[in-house]
Amino acid sequence: MSAGSHIPIRMCIGCGKRGKKEELIRVRKASSQVSDNLNPLEGRGVYLCPDLACLRTAQKKARRNAFMEPADLDALRARIPFKRET
């Protein structure tokens, strides 16, 4: 395997599916500010599929997880064009 052939794979925190890094939306929390691929910030982050169902599942998980607040994900929904649920 050559050095340039590695494809980073990440997992969506909503549905658990794995996908290419560039196909998912990276969300980082930095001092109560949610960021995305359009406005990058350093630090730890999570990945989401660009799908409303995944965002809703992530919001439910956020109630049990200290990383994200449900309100932060609501703000993200307003900024990112998520696909509609099918």
Rosetta silent file (secondary structure, phi, psi, omega in degrees, C-alpha in Angstrom):
SEQUENCE: MSAGSHIPIRMCIGCGKRGKKEELIRVRKASSQVSDNLNPLEGRGVYLCPDLACLRTAQKKARRNAFMEPADLDALRARIPFKRET
SCORE:     score description
SCORE:     0.000 S_00000001
   1 L     0.000  127.678  179.810    0.000    0.000    0.000 S_00000001
   2 L   -80.443  161.610 -175.903    1.438    3.336   -0.998 S_00000001
   3 H   -64.155  -29.087 -176.498    1.488    6.320    1.337 S_00000001
   4 H   -89.360    0.548 -174.808   -1.061    8.281   -0.739 S_00000001
   5 H   -97.173    1.963 -179.779   -3.736    5.570   -0.944 S_00000001
   6 L   -72.583  130.585  177.848   -5.034    5.755    2.633 S_00000001
   7 L  -114.601  113.549 -179.376   -8.695    6.806    2.868 S_00000001
   8 L   -66.077  130.386  178.381   -9.728    8.048    6.335 S_00000001
   9 E  -113.525  134.700  179.301  -12.938    6.372    7.554 S_00000001
  10 E  -127.509  165.336 -178.484  -15.058    7.897   10.340 S_00000001
  11 E  -117.644  134.075  177.551  -18.244    6.846   12.145 S_00000001
  12 E   -71.602  132.175  178.668  -21.457    8.870   12.444 S_00000001
  13 L   -76.371  -13.861  178.800  -22.515    9.352   16.073 S_00000001
  14 L   -80.933  -59.686 -174.108  -26.163    9.308   14.996 S_00000001
  15 L  -102.549  -17.394 -179.900  -26.552    6.073   13.042 S_00000001
  16 L    85.658    0.030  178.484  -23.182    4.413   13.603 S_00000001
  17 L   -71.898  149.290  177.158  -22.485    3.960    9.884 S_00000001
  18 E  -100.222  144.126  179.917  -18.925    4.340    8.693 S_00000001
  19 E  -155.519  170.765  177.327  -18.046    6.546    5.763 S_00000001
  20 E   -63.070  144.167 -177.071  -15.281    8.527    4.135 S_00000001
  21 H   -53.345  -42.481 -176.291  -14.184   11.499    6.187 S_00000001
  22 H   -74.451  -13.339  179.054  -15.146   14.026    3.490 S_00000001
  23 H   -85.779  -17.185 -178.097  -18.687   12.578    3.196 S_00000001
  24 L  -103.415  162.781  178.572  -19.498   13.255    6.859 S_00000001
  25 E  -100.149  123.932  177.991  -19.894   16.535    8.723 S_00000001
  26 E   -90.526  129.969 -179.914  -17.363   17.103   11.488 S_00000001
  27 E  -119.118  127.583  178.040  -18.732   18.898   14.519 S_00000001
  28 E  -121.016  145.137  176.003  -16.430   20.304   17.167 S_00000001
  29 E  -112.008  122.265 -179.950  -17.304   21.900   20.439 S_00000001
  30 E  -136.421  111.885  179.376  -14.991   24.670   21.599 S_00000001
  31 L    48.093   57.159  177.831  -16.000   26.899   24.478 S_00000001
  32 L    58.689   26.644  177.165  -19.744   26.336   23.918 S_00000001
  33 E  -122.171  124.474  178.920  -19.431   27.074   20.187 S_00000001
  34 E   -90.727  133.736 -179.792  -20.329   24.428   17.639 S_00000001
  35 E  -123.042  164.566  179.787  -18.288   24.454   14.466 S_00000001
  36 L  -137.802 -172.427 -178.541  -18.491   22.508   11.211 S_00000001
  37 L   -62.635  -25.728 -177.742  -16.377   21.869    8.099 S_00000001
  38 L   -75.325  -24.110 -176.306  -17.193   25.342    6.750 S_00000001
  39 L  -137.505   75.856 -169.962  -15.695   27.084    9.784 S_00000001
  40 L   -68.939  143.881  172.784  -12.969   24.809   11.179 S_00000001
  41 L  -131.494  153.503  176.630  -11.743   24.887   14.759 S_00000001
  42 L   -77.656  161.559  174.466   -9.105   22.775   16.426 S_00000001
  43 L   119.554  178.368 -179.252   -9.989   20.210   19.050 S_00000001
  44 L   -69.093  148.914 -179.446  -11.907   17.022   19.519 S_00000001
  45 E  -151.478  174.701  176.819  -14.923   16.447   17.387 S_00000001
  46 E  -129.454  165.544 -178.304  -17.558   13.989   16.246 S_00000001
  47 E  -117.872  145.463  177.490  -18.936   13.136   12.817 S_00000001
  48 E  -131.851  143.216  168.786  -22.510   13.145   11.526 S_00000001
  49 L   -68.238  151.347  177.352  -24.077   11.958    8.295 S_00000001
  50 L   -79.165   59.673 -174.277  -25.728   14.855    6.430 S_00000001
  51 E  -137.669  133.462 -178.700  -29.145   13.406    7.330 S_00000001
  52 H   -60.600  -33.872  179.490  -31.820   14.794    9.670 S_00000001
  53 H   -62.067  -40.183  178.378  -32.445   11.347   11.158 S_00000001
  54 H   -67.788  -38.948  177.726  -28.807   11.171   12.293 S_00000001
  55 H   -62.979  -43.655  179.002  -29.003   14.665   13.742 S_00000001
  56 H   -63.586  -41.274  177.627  -32.136   13.752   15.716 S_00000001
  57 H   -64.551  -40.502  177.881  -30.508   10.574   17.035 S_00000001
  58 H   -63.214  -36.144  177.852  -27.425   12.577   18.015 S_00000001
  59 H   -64.894  -39.536  177.377  -29.676   15.027   19.889 S_00000001
  60 H   -65.047  -41.971  178.823  -31.187   12.153   21.875 S_00000001
  61 H   -67.671  -29.744 -178.067  -27.721   10.820   22.662 S_00000001
  62 H   -62.837  -26.738  178.238  -26.556   14.315   23.641 S_00000001
  63 L   -66.718  -25.720  179.066  -28.817   14.185   26.667 S_00000001
  64 L  -101.184   -7.067 -172.430  -26.693   11.293   27.946 S_00000001
  65 L  -119.414  130.458 -177.467  -23.369   12.569   26.605 S_00000001
  66 L   -76.209   -8.739 -175.523  -21.484   15.548   27.996 S_00000001
  67 L   -68.854  -44.404 -175.417  -19.806   16.315   24.642 S_00000001
  68 L  -124.992  145.318  171.805  -22.778   18.035   22.982 S_00000001
  69 L   -98.201  144.280  177.557  -25.812   19.857   24.257 S_00000001
  70 H   -54.699  -35.301  179.635  -29.097   19.402   22.341 S_00000001
  71 H   -65.893  -34.244  177.229  -29.282   23.187   21.846 S_00000001
  72 H   -62.832  -39.940 -179.971  -25.857   23.149   20.173 S_00000001
  73 H   -71.956  -29.838  173.461  -27.124   20.622   17.641 S_00000001
  74 H   -63.381  -40.897  177.860  -30.219   22.766   16.993 S_00000001
  75 H   -64.398  -37.921  178.500  -27.884   25.631   16.081 S_00000001
  76 H   -65.003  -39.656  179.778  -25.971   23.296   13.778 S_00000001
  77 H   -59.627  -34.716 -179.645  -29.181   22.251   12.024 S_00000001
  78 H   -72.064  -23.790 -175.691  -29.844   25.876   11.139 S_00000001
  79 H   -97.659  -23.626 -173.503  -26.385   26.254    9.543 S_00000001
  80 L  -111.168  135.668  178.488  -25.925   22.963    7.652 S_00000001
  81 L   -80.045   83.136  177.988  -28.132   21.765    4.766 S_00000001
  82 L   -72.710  147.272  175.650  -29.076   18.322    6.113 S_00000001
  83 E   -70.574  148.898  176.842  -30.930   15.929    3.830 S_00000001
  84 L   -72.852  152.512  176.295  -34.568   15.332    4.616 S_00000001
  85 L   -67.525  145.717  179.483  -35.602   12.040    6.162 S_00000001
  86 L  -101.223    0.000    0.000  -36.902    9.483    3.696 S_00000001
